[in-house]
Amino acid sequence: MKVVILAGGYGTRISEESHLKPKPMIEIGEKPILWHIMKTYSHFGHRDFVICLGYKGYYIKEYFAHYYLHESNVTFDFAAGEPQVSHDETVAEPWKVSLVNTGIDTQTGGRVRRIRPWVGDGTFMLTYGDGVGRIDIDALLAFHRAHGRLATVTATQPAGRFGSLEVGDGDAVTRFQEKPQGDRSWINAGYFVFEPGIFDYLGGDDMALEQEPLDTLARRGELVAYRHRGFWQPMDTLRDKNLLEKLWQSGAAPWKVWG
């Protein structure tokens, strides 16, 4: 099954790094967050990727063009006059990766519309190139197939950023909770599953997937939420990036489902 990853945005909220590279190429543990996302899908057997490029898309092309070289032990032998290159103990992922230019300023819905020739007429998955989670892809797909609608979105309840207080009479604190579970609202965590009928809801390049298309699907009863109660973390800001880096360096990154 095809896996589509949106990787074309500007990433302005993490401009400390995104002014040099596209947001999905910002590294966690010396690997782009895009790699971490792909490793999750690959763990569940989904290895055919379509990556929607936009801002600094050439950076992502360069990464995959040299992936084999970077992931291998290499010997350069210059003694023969012309360099001889040999790869030892090659470590490369069993991935097929299609890199599609979907426009610099194209909105998310427009990017999805543009990759229709690459996904064909089958069910496909889609996510954003800037968030990781301990998502059970098998369970997500089973859920999608069971309800028979056009679209499934993974929903999560993020933890609040700050501790909460309950203050009673006389200004006494009656309850303190460090970073509670937000306001109990479910939010879009990405990790979608779509039937090809989704393309009937997509317009031009200026259409955001998260606005008219998903709203219309919801009103027609064609959008269902897969409730994910485990770990999920976007990388919107430098603070988020540093948190993910700390988790990775701990050796117990919650999203690392692969061996």
GICORMO-V885518 format. One record per backbone hydrogen bond with DSSP energy under -1.0 kcal/mol. CO is the residue of the C=O (numbers start at 0). NH is the residue of the N-H. Records with the same first field share a line. If there is no record, write none. Layout:
# GICORMO-V885518
CO: NH / NH
This chain:
# GICORMO-V885518
1: 124
2: 49
3: 126
4: 51
5: 128
7: 54
10: 13
11: 14
13: 16 / 17
14: 18
16: 19 / 20
21: 24
22: 25
23: 33
25: 32
30: 27
31: 35
32: 36
33: 37
34: 38
35: 39
36: 40
37: 41
38: 42
40: 45
41: 44
46: 95
47: 2
48: 97
49: 4
50: 99
51: 6
52: 101
53: 56
55: 58
56: 60
57: 61
58: 62
59: 63
60: 64
61: 65
65: 69
66: 70
68: 71
72: 87
74: 85
76: 83
77: 80
83: 76
85: 74
87: 72
92: 94
95: 48
97: 50
99: 52
106: 110
107: 111
108: 112
109: 113
110: 114
112: 115
114: 117 / 118
115: 119
123: 193
124: 3
125: 191
126: 5
129: 234
131: 232
132: 134
134: 136
135: 139
136: 140
137: 141
138: 142
139: 143
140: 144
141: 145
142: 146
143: 147
149: 194
150: 223
151: 192
152: 225
153: 188
154: 227
155: 186
163: 176
165: 173 / 174
167: 170
168: 171
171: 167
174: 165
176: 163
179: 159 / 181
180: 183
186: 155
189: 153
191: 125
192: 151
193: 123
194: 197
195: 198
196: 199
197: 200
198: 201
203: 206
204: 106
206: 108 / 109
207: 210
208: 213
210: 214
211: 215
212: 216
213: 217
214: 218
215: 219
216: 221
217: 220
221: 150
223: 152
225: 154
230: 133
232: 131
236: 240
237: 241
238: 242
239: 243
240: 244
241: 245
242: 246
243: 247
244: 248
245: 249
247: 250
252: 255
254: 256
